[in-house]
Amino acid sequence: MSAFLAFISYFAAALALLAVFVVAYVHLTPYKEFELISRNNQAAAISLSGAILGFTFPLLSSIYYTQSLPEMALWAAITGVVQFAVFLLMRSRAAQIEAGDTAPASLLATLSVAVGLINALCISH
């Protein structure tokens, strides 16, 4: 029963942290991702998907390597800041993404995932 409670605790915390990240991320960007995605804007979907994956990989690592929920949450906050920094680096391409241009969205998504993977591995040390 103890393992099940730990699972539920970490799973619920991870989902809540992911939700907080997504809400914060879509407020950081100058365009409305979900509105654009509902209008079939592939670029918005690509860039948001990359950010979500770039956040999730380190979140998975923090679940595996940390010893407590507060420590996991701290790493999630750090990971969120790193993902925001990736977007800010590419912010000059925001208008193109909003217009539906998939090339800058693909680059942003790739950078988000790459930095997220590096972040995830660094948590293990």
N, C-alpha and C positions, 0 to 999 in steps of 0.2 A: 504494500500500500504506500509506503514511503517513496518508492521509485515513481509510482503513478502520480503522487502529489507533486514531486519534483518536476516531472514531465509537464503536468498541467501548468505549474507555475512558470516554468521557462517558456513553454509554448505561448501562453497567454501574454506574458511580458514581451516576447519577441514580436507577436502580432501587434500589440499596442505600440511598441517602439517603431515598427514598420509603418503603421498608420500615422503616427506623429511625424515621422520623416516625410511621408508622401504629402501630408497636409502642409508642412512647413516648406517643402520644396516647391510645390505648385504656387505657394504664396511668394516665394523668392523670385520666380521667373516673371518676366513682364507680360507673359501671355497666359491665357487660360487653357491649360492642357486638356482638361476633360471636355470642355466645349469644342476645342479644335478636333479632338479625337472623335467626338460624336458626329462631326462633319467629315469624317474620314481623312483627317490630316495625318498622313503617314509619318511625316517628320516629327510631329508632336509625340506620336506614339513611340517612335524609335528613341527619341531623346529621353522621354520619361522612363521607358523600359530600361535603358542603360543606367539611369540614375538609381532605379529601384534595385537592379542587380548589383550595381556598385556599392550600394548600402547593405544589401543582404549578405553578400559573401563575407565581409568582416563581421557582420552580426552573427553568422554561423560560427565563425572562428571564436568570437567572444563567448558564445555559449559553450563551446568545447573547452576552451582554455582557462576561463575565469572560474573563480571559486564561489561566487555569490551573485545574486540578482543585482545588487547595487553596482558591483564591478562590471557586470555585463552592460548595465544601463550607461555607465560612464563611457565604456568603449563605444557604445552605440552613439552617444553624443559626439564623441571625437570623430567617429566615422561620418556622421551627418555633416559636421563642419568641413571635413575633407571633401565630401561630395558637393557641398555648396561652393567650395573653392574651385573645384573643377568647372562648375557652371560659370562662375565669375570669370574664369580664364577665357571661356568661350562666349561670354555675354555679347560680344560684338556680332555674333552670328544669330542672335535671338530673332531679329526681324526675318531672316531667311527661313528659320525654322517655323515661325508663325505663318509665313507665306507658303509653307509646304515643301520647301527645298530639302530633299533627303540627304544630300551630301554632307552639309554641316551637322545635321542631326545624327548621321551615322558616325561622324568623327567624334561628336560629343558623347554619344553612347559608348563608343569604343574607349575613349579616354576615361569615362566614368567606370567602366568595368575593369580596365587595366589598373587604374589607381585603387579601385576597391579590392582587387586581388592582391596587390602589393600591400595594402593596408591590412588585409586579412592575415597574410603571412607574417607581417611584423608583429601582430598581436601575439603570436606564438612564442616570441622571444622575450 
